Amino acid sequence: MINNCLWFADYNKGNVAEDSMKDTNPDRRSLTPEELFSLGAGDIAYVKPMVVSGQSFYLVCAADSTPIILAPERETAFAAARQHELTPASVH
């Protein structure tokens, strides 16, 4: 368990239905806003530096922008993402 962090909720990996990503048009594939928003759901976590009340933190969000954790150090944020079986990616 990662300590010294603010956990937003119990985060469970989501699953995107495979049927929603099937190409119905052989010439091109258009994603709905919902499909585009769900890309990386359950696989990727975004780590973003931020300042709260004058202190630096790292916010870890799911691909759909659901906040998972606010960590005091970047390494802790990446460890928290991996603990949830997510691949962390930095966001600037």
C-alpha positions as CSV (number, residue, x, y, z in Angstrom):
1,M,0.0,0.0,0.0
2,I,1.3,3.5,-0.9
3,N,1.4,5.8,2.1
4,N,1.3,9.6,2.5
5,C,-1.1,10.1,-0.4
6,L,-4.7,11.3,-0.8
7,W,-6.7,8.4,-2.4
8,F,-9.8,9.7,-4.1
9,A,-11.7,6.3,-4.2
10,D,-11.3,2.7,-4.7
11,Y,-10.3,2.6,-8.4
12,N,-11.1,-0.5,-10.3
13,K,-9.9,-1.0,-13.8
14,G,-12.6,-0.5,-16.4
15,N,-13.1,-2.6,-19.5
16,V,-14.0,-1.2,-22.8
17,A,-16.4,-3.5,-24.6
18,E,-14.7,-5.0,-27.7
19,D,-17.8,-4.7,-29.8
20,S,-17.8,-0.9,-29.4
21,M,-14.4,-0.7,-31.1
22,K,-15.3,-2.9,-34.2
23,D,-14.9,-1.1,-37.5
24,T,-18.3,-0.9,-39.3
25,N,-16.9,1.1,-42.2
26,P,-14.1,-0.6,-44.2
27,D,-12.9,2.8,-45.7
28,R,-12.6,4.7,-42.4
29,R,-13.4,4.4,-38.7
30,S,-15.0,7.3,-36.9
31,L,-15.0,7.2,-33.1
32,T,-17.8,8.6,-31.1
33,P,-16.8,11.1,-28.3
34,E,-17.5,8.3,-25.8
35,E,-15.2,5.8,-27.6
36,L,-12.5,8.4,-28.0
37,F,-12.8,9.3,-24.3
38,S,-12.5,5.6,-23.3
39,L,-9.2,4.9,-25.2
40,G,-6.7,3.6,-22.7
41,A,-9.4,3.0,-20.0
42,G,-8.1,0.4,-17.7
43,D,-4.6,0.5,-19.1
44,I,-3.2,4.0,-18.8
45,A,-2.9,6.5,-15.9
46,Y,-1.9,10.1,-16.5
47,V,0.5,11.7,-13.9
48,K,0.3,15.5,-13.8
49,P,2.3,17.9,-11.6
50,M,0.2,20.4,-9.8
51,V,0.4,22.9,-6.9
52,V,-2.2,22.8,-4.1
53,S,-2.0,25.5,-1.4
54,G,1.5,26.3,-2.4
55,Q,2.8,22.7,-2.2
56,S,3.8,20.6,-5.2
57,F,1.9,17.3,-5.8
58,Y,1.4,14.8,-8.5
59,L,-2.2,13.9,-9.6
60,V,-2.8,10.5,-11.0
61,C,-5.9,10.2,-13.2
62,A,-7.4,7.3,-15.1
63,A,-7.6,7.6,-18.9
64,D,-11.2,9.0,-18.5
65,S,-9.8,11.7,-16.2
66,T,-11.1,10.1,-13.0
67,P,-8.7,11.2,-10.2
68,I,-7.1,8.2,-8.5
69,I,-4.5,9.7,-6.1
70,L,-2.7,12.9,-5.2
71,A,0.9,12.0,-4.3
72,P,3.7,14.1,-2.8
73,E,6.4,12.7,-5.1
74,R,6.5,11.7,-8.8
75,E,7.9,8.3,-7.9
76,T,5.1,7.6,-5.5
77,A,2.5,8.6,-8.1
78,F,4.1,6.2,-10.7
79,A,4.2,3.5,-8.0
80,A,0.5,4.0,-7.2
81,A,-0.4,3.7,-10.9
82,R,1.5,0.5,-11.2
83,Q,-0.1,-0.8,-8.0
84,H,-3.5,-0.4,-9.9
85,E,-2.0,-2.3,-12.9
86,L,-2.0,0.8,-14.9
87,T,0.8,2.1,-17.1
88,P,1.8,5.6,-16.0
89,A,2.3,8.4,-18.5
90,S,3.5,11.9,-17.7
91,V,1.3,14.9,-18.7
92,H,2.8,18.4,-18.7
